[in-house]
Amino acid sequence: MTITMNIQDAKARLSALVADAEQGNDIVIARAGRPIVRLVPITDEPTPRRLGIFATKLSPQSIAESLAPLSADEIALWDEAS
């Protein structure tokens, strides 16, 4: 069921509207009769996040290798370059 309510009335009934949304009702809040927002419950399962544009190109092993400490030889090369 869709419940549409103006913002002034929604402010007075917020707790009840949240309970209605938790039960699966569609809650629409309007300003001057024009719908502006929808109140929806948050699901328990978070949306999985991607590692950005490289998520499909980098394996967990290559990421671990990239974050591994530098060897003494690699540090010496950096010291020579500066």
PyMOL commands that set and color helices and strands:
alter all, ss='L'
color gray80, all
select helices_A, chain A and resi 7-12+14-22+52-54+60-67+72-81
alter helices_A, ss='H'
color red, helices_A
select strands_A, chain A and resi 2-6+26-31+34-39
alter strands_A, ss='S'
color yellow, strands_A
deselect
rebuild
show_as cartoon
